[in-house]
Amino acid sequence: MFVHSFLMTDKFLMKIKLYLPTFLSLLLLVLLSACHTENDEYGPAIPKERQIDYFPLAIGNYWEYDREEQIINHYYKTNTEKLTVTDSIEEFDTPGYLFTADVATDKQGIATQLLTGGTLNKVEGRLVFNGNFTYHFPVIEDSLVIPLQNALILHQNRNEGYVLSTAEGQIYQNLVIDQAEIPLIYNYNLQFIQGKTSTDAPALVDDYEEMISSKLILTLSATAISDSQTVLNILPEQEVLVTDFSFAKDVGIFRTYSDIYLEFNHLSEFSLSEISPFTGWNSQELKKINLK
């Protein structure tokens, strides 16, 4: 009996040794299948978003532009301007870059007017601006400073037409025309909207490898109180500025083009001559670049 039991035990152990590799292999397959099923509940793995450097930022980088501006029946102006990265500060755990220009605001393109008013952060394919945008009224030589906080001005992984950011509010400020001052309540809405991405060879220009764009739309209205306590729409609601920003890979902003429109009403209530609407355009074309 003892010998028989011993032989049976020995045979049992031999069978275990024989089938153990097969058993372990099956167990491993079951575990892998379980893990796969569990992960499938959360959907497929999310692919990494593309990150192309559409705006090289380093202290000392500069861009020189040919600028043109025409306001129909008033003037046509041209000049060159230089936009330079002059400093950086640590902001929101990333460097915030500061810009300066070598010309006054009224001789700047829209990109220069924007970027010299604050700091620009570059985070995972996004460009984020914090500061002020100075809108320069054409012809009358007055300005309006609009605050922007975490304004997303470009996101290379958003579709065309996507609203990147919106800033809106009120500003109480005097409008100065011919040395006369009109107290106004401005209502503003400033949006950045994602534009096209161009990667197909036939669409490329100026030997740029890849291009992307965004759009700025500034809508203004303004009211005043007349001497008779009547509310007057000095600026009916209108898109006063529509700007397209064009970026190129490893270059930055190589072009801006802006449509300009400005219409005033009821100026005679303040002993001023009525003004016909101002229409025109403003552009910047990259002339020279220096990158570190």
C-alpha positions as CSV (number, residue, x, y, z in Angstrom):
1,M,0.0,0.0,0.0
2,F,2.8,2.4,0.9
3,V,4.7,1.6,-2.2
4,H,1.6,2.1,-4.3
5,S,0.9,5.5,-2.7
6,F,4.4,6.6,-3.2
7,L,4.3,5.6,-6.9
8,M,1.0,7.4,-7.4
9,T,2.5,10.6,-5.8
10,D,5.6,10.4,-7.9
11,K,3.5,10.0,-11.0
12,F,1.4,13.0,-9.9
13,L,4.4,15.2,-9.4
14,M,5.7,14.1,-12.8
15,K,2.5,15.1,-14.4
16,I,2.6,18.6,-12.7
17,K,6.1,19.1,-14.0
18,L,5.0,18.1,-17.4
19,Y,2.0,20.4,-17.7
20,L,3.3,23.3,-15.5
21,P,4.7,25.4,-18.5
22,T,1.4,25.0,-20.4
23,F,-0.6,26.0,-17.3
24,L,1.5,29.1,-16.7
25,S,1.3,30.1,-20.3
26,L,-2.5,29.9,-20.2
27,L,-2.6,31.9,-16.9
28,L,-0.5,34.6,-18.5
29,L,-2.8,34.8,-21.5
30,V,-5.9,35.1,-19.2
31,L,-4.2,38.0,-17.2
32,L,-3.2,39.9,-20.4
33,S,-6.7,39.5,-21.8
34,A,-8.2,40.9,-18.5
35,C,-5.9,43.9,-18.6
36,H,-6.7,44.6,-22.2
37,T,-10.5,44.4,-21.5
38,E,-10.1,46.8,-18.6
39,N,-8.2,49.3,-20.6
40,D,-10.8,49.1,-23.5
41,E,-13.4,50.4,-21.1
42,Y,-11.6,53.8,-21.3
43,G,-11.3,53.8,-25.0
44,P,-8.2,53.7,-27.2
45,A,-5.0,55.4,-26.2
46,I,-5.1,59.2,-27.0
47,P,-2.5,60.1,-29.5
48,K,0.0,62.9,-28.7
49,E,-0.8,66.3,-30.2
50,R,1.6,67.7,-32.7
51,Q,3.9,70.4,-31.4
52,I,5.5,72.5,-34.1
53,D,7.5,75.6,-33.2
54,Y,5.5,78.3,-35.0
55,F,7.0,81.1,-32.9
56,P,10.7,80.7,-31.9
57,L,11.1,82.7,-28.7
58,A,14.5,83.6,-27.2
59,I,15.9,86.9,-25.9
60,G,17.5,88.7,-28.8
61,N,15.3,87.3,-31.5
62,Y,13.9,90.0,-33.8
63,W,11.7,90.4,-36.9
64,E,11.8,93.3,-39.3
65,Y,8.6,94.1,-41.2
66,D,7.5,96.3,-44.1
67,R,4.3,98.0,-42.9
68,E,1.7,99.6,-45.0
69,E,-1.6,101.3,-43.9
70,Q,-4.2,103.0,-46.1
71,I,-7.3,104.8,-44.9
72,I,-9.3,105.7,-48.0
73,N,-9.6,109.4,-48.7
74,H,-7.2,110.2,-45.8
75,Y,-3.7,108.8,-46.1
76,Y,-1.4,106.0,-47.2
77,K,1.6,105.3,-45.0
78,T,4.6,103.0,-45.2
79,N,7.5,102.3,-42.9
80,T,9.7,99.5,-41.5
81,E,9.5,98.3,-38.0
82,K,11.5,96.0,-35.8
83,L,9.9,93.7,-33.2
84,T,12.4,92.3,-30.6
85,V,12.3,89.8,-27.7
86,T,14.0,91.8,-25.0
87,D,13.3,89.9,-21.8
88,S,11.6,87.0,-20.2
89,I,10.0,86.3,-16.8
90,E,8.8,83.1,-15.1
91,E,5.0,83.1,-15.5
92,F,2.6,80.2,-15.0
93,D,5.6,77.8,-14.7
94,T,6.8,78.8,-18.2
95,P,8.8,81.7,-19.5
96,G,6.8,84.8,-20.4
97,Y,8.5,86.7,-23.2
98,L,8.5,90.5,-23.5
99,F,8.8,92.5,-26.7
100,T,9.7,96.0,-27.7
101,A,9.4,97.9,-31.0
102,D,11.5,100.6,-32.6
103,V,8.6,102.8,-33.7
104,A,5.6,104.5,-32.1
105,T,2.2,102.8,-31.8
106,D,0.7,104.7,-34.8
107,K,3.4,103.2,-37.0
108,Q,3.1,99.6,-35.8
109,G,1.4,96.7,-37.4
110,I,-1.3,94.9,-35.4
111,A,1.1,92.0,-34.3
112,T,3.5,94.6,-32.9
113,Q,0.7,96.6,-31.2
114,L,-0.4,93.4,-29.5
115,L,2.9,91.8,-28.5
116,T,4.6,94.9,-27.1
117,G,1.7,95.3,-24.6
118,G,2.4,92.3,-22.4
119,T,3.9,88.8,-22.2
120,L,3.7,85.8,-24.5
121,N,3.8,82.2,-23.2
122,K,4.3,79.1,-25.4
123,V,2.8,76.0,-23.9
124,E,2.2,72.7,-25.7
125,G,1.4,74.1,-29.1
126,R,-0.4,77.1,-27.7
127,L,0.4,80.8,-27.6
128,V,-1.0,82.6,-24.6
129,F,-0.9,86.4,-24.2
130,N,-1.3,88.4,-21.0
131,G,-1.3,92.2,-21.0
132,N,-3.0,95.0,-22.9
133,F,-3.9,95.4,-26.6
134,T,-3.8,99.0,-27.7
135,Y,-6.3,99.8,-30.5
136,H,-5.2,102.9,-32.3
137,F,-8.1,104.8,-33.9
138,P,-7.3,105.7,-37.5
139,V,-7.2,109.4,-38.5
140,I,-8.3,110.9,-35.2
141,E,-5.1,109.8,-33.4
142,D,-6.7,108.4,-30.3
143,S,-6.3,105.0,-28.6
144,L,-8.2,102.5,-26.5
145,V,-6.4,100.1,-24.2
146,I,-8.1,96.7,-23.9
147,P,-7.0,94.3,-21.1
148,L,-6.4,90.7,-22.0
149,Q,-5.9,87.8,-19.5
150,N,-4.8,84.4,-20.6
151,A,-5.8,85.2,-24.2
152,L,-5.2,82.1,-26.4
153,I,-4.1,83.6,-29.7
154,L,-3.0,80.3,-31.4
155,H,-3.6,76.6,-30.9
156,Q,-2.1,74.4,-33.5
157,N,-4.3,71.4,-32.7
158,R,-7.7,73.1,-33.0
159,N,-9.8,73.2,-36.1
160,E,-10.4,76.2,-38.3
161,G,-13.1,78.4,-36.9
162,Y,-12.6,77.3,-33.3
163,V,-13.0,80.3,-30.9
164,L,-9.7,80.3,-28.9
165,S,-10.5,83.1,-26.5
166,T,-12.9,86.0,-25.8
167,A,-12.4,89.2,-23.8
168,E,-15.3,91.5,-23.3
169,G,-16.2,94.4,-20.9
170,Q,-16.7,98.1,-20.5
171,I,-14.2,101.0,-20.5
172,Y,-15.0,104.5,-19.4
173,Q,-12.8,106.9,-21.4
174,N,-12.9,110.3,-23.1
175,L,-12.8,110.3,-26.9
176,V,-10.6,113.1,-28.1
177,I,-11.4,114.6,-31.5
178,D,-9.9,117.9,-32.6
179,Q,-9.0,118.7,-28.9
180,A,-12.6,118.2,-27.9
181,E,-13.4,115.5,-25.3
182,I,-16.5,113.3,-25.3
183,P,-17.0,111.1,-22.2
184,L,-17.9,107.6,-23.5
185,I,-18.8,104.2,-22.2
186,Y,-17.2,101.7,-24.5
187,N,-18.4,98.1,-24.9
188,Y,-15.7,95.8,-26.4
189,N,-15.6,92.2,-27.5
190,L,-12.2,90.9,-28.7
191,Q,-12.0,87.3,-30.0
192,F,-9.2,85.2,-31.3
193,I,-10.3,82.4,-33.8
194,Q,-8.2,79.5,-35.1
195,G,-7.4,79.7,-38.8
196,K,-6.1,77.4,-41.4
197,T,-3.1,75.0,-41.3
198,S,-1.2,74.7,-44.6
199,T,1.0,71.7,-45.2
200,D,0.5,70.8,-48.8
201,A,3.3,71.9,-51.1
202,P,1.2,73.8,-53.7
203,A,-0.2,76.0,-50.9
204,L,3.1,77.1,-49.5
205,V,4.7,80.5,-50.1
206,D,8.1,82.0,-49.5
207,D,9.7,78.6,-49.0
208,Y,8.0,78.2,-45.6
209,E,7.6,74.5,-44.7
210,E,4.4,74.7,-42.8
211,M,2.0,77.6,-42.0
212,I,-0.9,78.2,-39.7
213,S,-3.1,81.2,-39.0
214,S,-5.4,82.8,-36.5
215,K,-7.8,85.8,-36.6
216,L,-8.4,88.7,-34.2
217,I,-11.8,90.4,-34.3
218,L,-12.4,93.5,-32.3
219,T,-16.0,94.7,-32.0
220,L,-16.7,98.1,-30.4
221,S,-19.7,100.2,-29.5
222,A,-19.8,103.4,-27.4
223,T,-22.5,105.7,-25.9
224,A,-22.5,109.2,-24.5
225,I,-24.9,111.4,-22.6
226,S,-25.8,114.6,-24.4
227,D,-26.5,118.0,-22.6
228,S,-30.2,117.1,-22.8
229,Q,-29.5,113.8,-21.0
230,T,-30.1,111.8,-24.1
231,V,-28.2,108.5,-24.6
232,L,-26.4,108.7,-27.9
233,N,-24.8,105.9,-29.9
234,I,-21.5,107.6,-30.8
235,L,-20.1,104.3,-32.0
236,P,-22.8,101.9,-33.2
237,E,-21.8,98.3,-32.7
238,Q,-19.3,97.4,-35.4
239,E,-16.2,95.3,-36.2
240,V,-13.6,98.0,-36.2
241,L,-10.6,95.6,-36.7
242,V,-10.3,92.2,-38.3
243,T,-6.7,90.9,-38.5
244,D,-5.3,87.7,-39.9
245,F,-2.0,86.5,-38.3
246,S,0.1,84.1,-40.5
247,F,2.7,82.0,-38.7
248,A,5.4,79.7,-40.3
249,K,7.3,76.8,-38.8
250,D,10.6,78.0,-37.2
251,V,9.9,81.6,-38.3
252,G,7.1,83.2,-36.3
253,I,4.7,85.8,-37.6
254,F,5.6,86.4,-41.2
255,R,2.5,88.4,-42.3
256,T,-0.5,90.2,-40.9
257,Y,-3.4,91.8,-42.8
258,S,-6.1,93.9,-41.2
259,D,-9.4,95.3,-42.4
260,I,-10.2,98.6,-40.7
261,Y,-13.6,100.2,-40.3
262,L,-14.8,103.0,-38.0
263,E,-18.1,104.8,-38.0
264,F,-19.1,107.7,-35.8
265,N,-22.6,109.2,-35.2
266,H,-24.1,112.2,-33.4
267,L,-20.8,114.2,-33.2
268,S,-22.8,117.4,-34.0
269,E,-24.4,117.0,-30.5
270,F,-21.0,118.0,-29.2
271,S,-20.3,120.8,-31.6
272,L,-18.2,118.7,-33.9
273,S,-18.4,118.1,-37.6
274,E,-19.8,114.7,-38.6
275,I,-17.2,112.3,-40.0
276,S,-17.7,109.9,-42.8
277,P,-16.8,106.2,-42.0
278,F,-13.1,105.3,-42.1
279,T,-12.3,102.3,-44.2
280,G,-8.9,100.9,-45.0
281,W,-6.3,98.2,-44.3
282,N,-3.1,97.6,-42.5
283,S,-0.4,95.0,-43.3
284,Q,2.9,93.6,-42.2
285,E,5.3,91.6,-44.4
286,L,8.4,90.0,-43.0
287,K,11.6,91.6,-44.4
288,K,14.3,90.2,-42.2
289,I,14.6,87.8,-39.3
290,N,17.3,87.0,-36.7
291,L,16.8,83.9,-34.5
292,K,19.1,82.4,-31.9
